Amino acid sequence: MSADDETRILLVGLADTVDRQLTAELDTSGFEVERVSAASDCLRRVRKDDIDGIISEYSLPEFDGLQLLRSLRMSQPDLPFLLVPTDGSETIAGEALAADADGYIPADSDPETVVTRLQNNLQDSVSRNEDESQNRYRSLVKTSPFPINIFDKSGEIIWCNDAILELLDKDCREELLGESIFEFIHPDDRESARDEITAVIEAKESTGPTQMKLRTAAGDIRYIHVSTATGSFFGRDIGQAIIVDLTEQEERKRQLQIFEQWLRHNIRNEMTVIHGMAESIQQGRVDDATDCARRIQEHAAHLVEQANHERKIVSLLSDPSDPVITDLTSVVDRQVAKSRDKFPTADIEITHRAEITTRAVPEIEDAIKELLDNAIQHNNTDTPIVRLELERTAENNGILRIIDNGPGIPERETNNLLIGQEITPLSHGTGLGLVFVDWAVRRSGARIAFDTTDPRGSRITLTFSLATGS
């Protein structure tokens, strides 16, 4: 194969001396040369699909040349790849050939020999016809809507499809390749995961479906069913894990548990109080029947308010709205203005105001209203103070903080929002307002965090992804 059509060769992490000699010979032979220093940079560059061959060092930052080769072979089975390590090793040479390298050439080889070998490999790649079944397999893995992860006996990730990236909150494949799957398996399930890897890789036994928990790069918990099959990939035993994400089902199950606890505890308590006061009025045991009737009305109003929250949560769960482009800054402005009218004695200010446009469900406006109402209604100071901050970050996020000087949010209320937190008869919350807020935030693809301020008060932080182009 001639290089008249400007065949592009990528040099990966070569030592300066080797790089200079090879570059001179490649230039003489008419090749166009590019360079990267790390394996992840190589994978990103190859994605543009205009690299015709690779010459790589073995020792690279992040992961080595063999790991790079195995990852490339999943998506680029015919791309010529020559390994030219600075320090020779028969073991590396054998592993390179088993992993389908096109050549293992010591660094002291004549550059002309390296280029000649590369030219031969380029010519072979034109006529190479890969086995049809392997083509189908690669296509299936790449396009599958189910997360598929391919790993070795140590749990090292060799390759994964785009669905895995979404599952683990990763932006690009290069962030995962060479990492251990145990970094993402919840500590509760790591021992059983190791047992399954042993069964798959060593005993050649398929396993699953097995229920496990994952912890994503963002710290979220995912509930999954994973089925793992045995396989071989360019001379290496591998495991092939196909995953079904059950997180949404688990979250719905949790909300049903929360509703059940709330119904059993809070409604019963409210109705007991209402019944007791009505009975006292009927039997003439109260000094001020009007005051007692007012208290009955307050408890009944609280029940109606919680029923409205329950209705909105059920709607979010059963018939969720799609996220739409939302001017979050305008939403906050509107709700702050309404809160000032509703609570004239409260001190409410936006202390930092950035323009934030995101994608969110329409219910996010009711959620922000709920947070402002809570910050004021549950405040036991003479003058409730609420400060709001809208901020854009370098990570392409929009942040809304709501800070108050109240008594803080009880831990039992925030624990109800944690999907991994066990629901017990004593773990119920007193209301459904925060549950609604949490679900509106989740459905908007955002995150919510709670912490306390010094000397008193709470801070609620909502983190949204900025809309494209905002």
Secondary structure, 3 states (H helix, E strand, C coil): CCCCCCCEEEEECCCHHHHHHHHHHHHHCCCEEEEECCHHHHHHHHCCCCCCEEEECCCCCCCCHHHHHHHHHHHCCCCCEEECCCCCCHHHHHHHHHCCCCEECCCCCCHHHHHHHHHHHHHHHHHCCCCHHHHHHHHHHHHCCCCEEEECCCCEEEEECHHHHHHCCCCCHHHCCCCEHHHCECHHHHHHHHHHHHHHHHCCCCEEEEEEEEECCCCCEEEEEEEEEEEECCCCEEEEEEEEECHHHHHHHHHHHHHHHHHHHHHHHHHHHHHHHHHHHHCCCCCCHHHHHHHHHHHHHHHHHHHHHHHHHHHHHHCCCCCEEEEHHHHHHHHHHHHHHHCCCCEEEEEEECCCEEEECCCHHHHHHHHHHHHHHCCCCCCCEEEEEEEECCCCEEEEEEEECCCCCCHHHHHCCCCCCCCCCCCCCCCCHHHHHHHHHHHCCCEEEEEECCCCCEEEEEEEEECCCC
